[in-house]
Amino acid sequence: MTMPAQTPASTVTDQLHAVRASWGWFAVLGIAFIVLGFVALAHVLASTFVTVLWVGALVLVGGVVQVIHAFRVQGWGRFFYWLLAGVLYVVAGGLMINNPLLGAGVLTLMIGVALAVEGIFRIFAGVGSRPAKGWGFIVVSGIVTLLLGAIIIARWPVNSVYILGLFLGVDLIVNGVGTLMFGLALREKKG
């Protein structure tokens, strides 16, 4: 007796049923993110330091991997490029772990500058897409992003001790609400 071959459509359908069956896990994960987000907001200084230590650890590991990769590439030019980049990553990650306050300051300034630049680009993109419908929303979002970046830069370095923790808390809450809503939507489609 032969089994019928699975088509791509039946495989996707089976996977969708499996995801829908686990709607509760999405809801629990969403609630956990929301709770962790409020904990992060209640302890923004600690959240900032945890964020800096996490980013520092990731940068350090990335640097070690690049140094190892340098010994696997062929040609001296590539070797020195990967080695130098890896060593710089290792130093940056080590500094962030060794001095989280300095790391928070650098990351906060980078976020402020990135938001300001993104806001400027978004404003130009919105104005450039005029007379298309909705171009004003793009301009408004660009202005808000530019202002947020300018506020962060203007308050730097004083705000460095809480900006990263604040962003972490807000991100966890937004992610949690989205994940919870996704799980609840899966539950409704199940029945």
JOWO-V526089 format. One record per residue. N is the residue number from 1. D_LAST is the distance of its C-alpha to the last C-alpha in whole Angstrom. Layout:
# JOWO-V526089
N/D_LAST ; N/D_LAST
This chain:
# JOWO-V526089
1/34 ; 2/32 ; 3/29 ; 4/27 ; 5/28 ; 6/25 ; 7/25 ; 8/24 ; 9/21 ; 10/20 ; 11/20 ; 12/19 ; 13/16 ; 14/16 ; 15/17 ; 16/14 ; 17/11 ; 18/14 ; 19/14 ; 20/10 ; 21/10 ; 22/13 ; 23/12 ; 24/14 ; 25/17 ; 26/17 ; 27/16 ; 28/19 ; 29/21 ; 30/21 ; 31/22 ; 32/25 ; 33/26 ; 34/26 ; 35/28 ; 36/30 ; 37/31 ; 38/32 ; 39/34 ; 40/36 ; 41/37 ; 42/38 ; 43/40 ; 44/41 ; 45/44 ; 46/43 ; 47/40 ; 48/43 ; 49/45 ; 50/42 ; 51/40 ; 52/44 ; 53/44 ; 54/41 ; 55/42 ; 56/46 ; 57/44 ; 58/43 ; 59/46 ; 60/48 ; 61/46 ; 62/46 ; 63/49 ; 64/50 ; 65/48 ; 66/50 ; 67/53 ; 68/52 ; 69/51 ; 70/55 ; 71/56 ; 72/54 ; 73/55 ; 74/58 ; 75/61 ; 76/63 ; 77/61 ; 78/58 ; 79/58 ; 80/60 ; 81/57 ; 82/54 ; 83/56 ; 84/57 ; 85/54 ; 86/53 ; 87/55 ; 88/55 ; 89/51 ; 90/52 ; 91/54 ; 92/52 ; 93/49 ; 94/52 ; 95/53 ; 96/50 ; 97/49 ; 98/53 ; 99/53 ; 100/50 ; 101/51 ; 102/53 ; 103/50 ; 104/48 ; 105/50 ; 106/50 ; 107/46 ; 108/46 ; 109/49 ; 110/47 ; 111/44 ; 112/46 ; 113/48 ; 114/45 ; 115/43 ; 116/46 ; 117/47 ; 118/43 ; 119/44 ; 120/47 ; 121/45 ; 122/42 ; 123/45 ; 124/47 ; 125/44 ; 126/43 ; 127/46 ; 128/47 ; 129/44 ; 130/45 ; 131/45 ; 132/41 ; 133/38 ; 134/37 ; 135/40 ; 136/41 ; 137/38 ; 138/39 ; 139/42 ; 140/41 ; 141/39 ; 142/42 ; 143/44 ; 144/41 ; 145/41 ; 146/45 ; 147/46 ; 148/43 ; 149/45 ; 150/49 ; 151/48 ; 152/47 ; 153/50 ; 154/52 ; 155/51 ; 156/52 ; 157/53 ; 158/52 ; 159/49 ; 160/48 ; 161/47 ; 162/44 ; 163/43 ; 164/41 ; 165/40 ; 166/39 ; 167/37 ; 168/35 ; 169/34 ; 170/33 ; 171/31 ; 172/29 ; 173/28 ; 174/27 ; 175/25 ; 176/23 ; 177/22 ; 178/21 ; 179/19 ; 180/18 ; 181/16 ; 182/15 ; 183/13 ; 184/12 ; 185/11 ; 186/9 ; 187/7 ; 188/6 ; 189/6 ; 190/4 ; 191/0
